Amino acid sequence: MKRAKRKGSKGKAKRGKTAPIGIFLKAPAKRVKVRVGASIAPRDVTTGFNSHSGEVMGFPRVRAVYWGSAYGTTAGLTALAQQLDNFFQSIVPSVYFGLLAEYSVNQPVFEGSTWLPHDPTAPVTITPDSLPSTVGSWLDGGLLPEIPGRTEKNLLYIVFLSPEMTVATIPPGCAFHSWGFYHKGSGKQNLFVAAVGAGGIAALTSSASHEMAEAFTDRSGNGWFSDDGDHPEIGDTCSCCSCPTLALNGFTLASYWRNAENVCLQQADLTPPPPRLIPNVDVAPFPVPLGKKTVLTLSASSPADGSNVPGLATILQPRVSGGSIQFVPVATVRVPGTSGQLTLTAAVLPGRGGARTVYPFGRFSPTDQINFQDTNFVLTDLGGNGGGR
């Protein structure tokens, strides 16, 4: 979508340009079930991303505004608003936003939340043009604790709407971010806002994370977006209102484009798998007698809980060739399992410091390569070195 300049209003909070796209709703009439943790694949343009004039939020600060009865009363916040507070406190300092460092965005800070009343019987339509003026009126009325200075570049007000409020964007969406001016006649925009339409906690956190990632990296339409297609921002190319989502600390999050990696943010980026364990391999008899036909029985177990780890073991016999040692596979054994009769020997490798004896050893490859890694195991401890490599 072409980015067009807009004239400011005559009021104190002037409307500025709007994000070309918020979060698109592909099928407005049908709710699509999302799969938390599903693989995120690009759905749109994934080329042409650049920083343009570099207008990002280098040190983002976030003020959440809960507007209307869905989030509280004069007596206090609802359970939904309390969940959102927990979301901000948990996710804002996390790796989810930490990975935005490639866009010159530092770790954000959550400034806290503010509840504002609204008559639930009075429908209202919220647009990218109207929201800066609305937030500006709240600032004029002293309803929000932070006041943007004339050179403000980092403060984002993210407004959560109650059910009587409708997000109106073209094309239709469930959230957006926009920008404008507050008590300022010219120069760079200094008022940055986002709106999230009503919904359950998963929809709210997915939309909020999407808009924050985009506002931080493209605060006023002159930061990171693609010059291809309809100029998507980093969230638009990887997520939408009904797209598969990611999960972190019990909250649902939207994916975004990782330009340096040339891929959408994946679940493994947020919750990488634990290091693979090294199985314990047991051989009977041990030590294996050398120069004698022997039947070997092998088993492997997890160092975490002692459970059985099946796999394949290869027995490697040392051979001297051309003054160096080569290891030749002489048997393959399914683990747990038993080999046929083997005759294993050591090899003697002459050297300047004296002859060195090299012993046979085994290499075990677990069937489960997700949780366990390959490892060598000792067949004999003769000579004290066991032959492991």
Number of C-alpha atoms within 10 A of each C-alpha: 13 9 14 12 10 13 11 17 15 9 13 16 26 24 26 28 19 23 26 23 23 31 27 21 18 16 11 13 7 9 11 13 9 15 14 18 17 14 15 20 16 16 13 15 19 22 16 15 20 15 17 14 11 18 20 24 25 20 15 22 19 20 21 23 22 24 20 20 20 22 23 20 14 9 6 11 18 14 12 17 23 14 15 23 16 12 21 23 15 15 21 20 14 16 14 22 18 15 17 21 12 13 21 17 20 17 19 23 16 18 17 14 20 18 22 17 15 18 12 14 7 8 12 16 12 19 19 27 21 17 23 26 23 14 22 26 17 14 17 15 9 11 14 20 13 12 14 19 13 17 12 17 23 21 26 28 23 23 25 26 26 23 15 18 19 18 19 17 20 12 13 16 20 24 32 31 32 30 27 28 27 27 16 17 14 9 9 16 22 24 33 27 26 25 25 28 24 19 17 9 16 18 21 25 22 26 27 30 23 28 29 25 22 28 32 30 30 26 32 28 26 17 23 28 27 20 16 14 13 15 23 26 30 27 28 27 23 27 28 24 26 21 24 23 26 25 21 18 11 10 22 23 26 29 30 25 24 19 19 8 9 11 15 23 25 22 20 11 13 16 15 9 11 8 10 13 16 19 27 17 21 16 18 14 14 13 13 23 15 17 11 12 13 17 15 18 18 20 21 24 17 16 13 9 7 11 11 15 20 19 19 18 27 19 22 21 23 24 20 14 9 7 10 12 15 14 15 13 15 13 15 17 18 18 22 18 15 16 17 13 12 17 15 22 17 17 18 16 17 13 10 6 6 8 11 13 16 23 26 25 22 22 19 27 20 21 15 13 12 12 15 17 16 19 18 20 23 21 26 22 14 16 11 7 13 18 23 17 11
